[in-house]
Amino acid sequence: MSAPALLETKGLTKSFGNVKAVRDVDLSIPRGSTFGLVGESGSGKSTVARLVLRLIEPTSGEIRFGETDLRALKGDKLRRQRRKMQMIFQDPFGSLNLRMTVGETLTEPQSVHGLGRNDAERRARGEALLAEVGLPAAAMDRFPHEFSGGQRQRIAIARALATEPELIVADEPVSALDVSVQAQILNLMRDMQAEHGTTMLFISHDLRVVQYMCDQIAVMYLGEIMERGPRHRIYEMPQHPYTQALLSSVPGSPKEDGKRAKLKGEIPSAHSVPSGCAFRTRCPHAFDRCKVEVPVMHQLGEGQEAACHLLDR
């Protein structure tokens, strides 16, 4: 029996003027799992991340955190809820306050949310968090510019854990790091998730990273979910042409066997989303129906779904 959902969205939509950056996104993330959201740059992944944390406001749709309707929260109620939801950003240098020591970075969120009885207790927890991410207690009195990129991301992870959150949203957390450091940070995040039982929404354009990190995966294109399901189904039996093309594009992938069409061209602008199926202008299998009708999700078994007219055939 699967775990109940910690985070759910239904019909989640975000428009910026006449541009729909996210359209009717349905997600269900089981408590304690790592859920991957994958797609090319410009697909709307980061917008979804900010929507589910209420960093930006949805145009329409539902966001539920357990039994809580996040869209109904305002003021102090929303601030208290934020303790349970934290984010790890792509650029650790830009996401850390350069004027604050590491100690201040780790103790401030505890103080804001009323954690710890006094400054000494909060500092002790900060030192414990640093030890957990592989940094010495002496780092508490240093500033972000004194650390490498990988070390700064370790600090960002420690900060995310400082409020004992139930959900962490990781938006491309290793893409700004050297390849040699990426594996260390990914392993650290897996250890963190296992140790704390934290639920994670992991966002990346790198399918190899998503395969390593995630239990469930949703594939996104131009603001829409094209396919979703358990990791093994997505990687072993991808049904949407976009998912197949993404997998074929991974260098050295077993799927790169010449039997599947490679992904060609660039993702269109969200200002001019193609009619019908958004992927049709790059799809080698597109036919007349794809131009005029938006495909619906097809249930494919074991929790896998895909939105493609080919599945009607």
Summary of the structure (lengths in Angstrom):
residues: 313
radius of gyration: 20.4
end to end distance: 32.1
largest distance: 67.6
contacts: 1000
relative contact order: 0.14
helix: 39%
strand: 24%
